[in-house]
């Protein structure tokens, strides 16, 4: 949990591939063009769990290991959004997932996001951003969460089930090893 980080960029304007940074996000990320904007920060995550900051402060927050960062860009045009995204992408490491929420679309990029999806036909809502990032970043949600996880964007839609299967396999191996160690000395060797 401490290593994974999430950055929410509230664009305040349209999400477009106007520049190189946003072009990279849209090329290697997932775009939800059927996006209904609204209040992304709807109480799904406790206020003390997230840090609001400017794009220039993202690098320091990532270095500190801040799990959930929010960057608000009030009515940013395409060039301002691209400049902010360039700064954010430079600061982000490989364990970071980024959500860019605009007035027309939602883009997800980074850790745990399946970039091969491209554009998804699934309808997405502002309330879906935090649950989706929580599924990747593993930060806690509150009981006020009403959104859904956008599984279509995830590389692995069932990480917890796979983790449980691995734990069961490890437990079976340990039980087998303990059973072998608990045998009587004459049962361990086939001398007859």
Secondary structure, 3 states (H helix, E strand, C coil): CCCCEEEEEECCCCCCCCCHHHHHHHHHCEEECCEECCCCCCCCCCHHHCEEECHHHHHHHHHHCCCEEEEECCCCCHHHHHHHHHHHHHHCCCCEEEEEECCCCEEEEECCECCCCEEECCCEECCHHHHHHHHHHCCCCCCCCCCCCCHHHECCCCHHHHHHHHHHHHHHHHHHHHHHHCCCHHHHCCCC
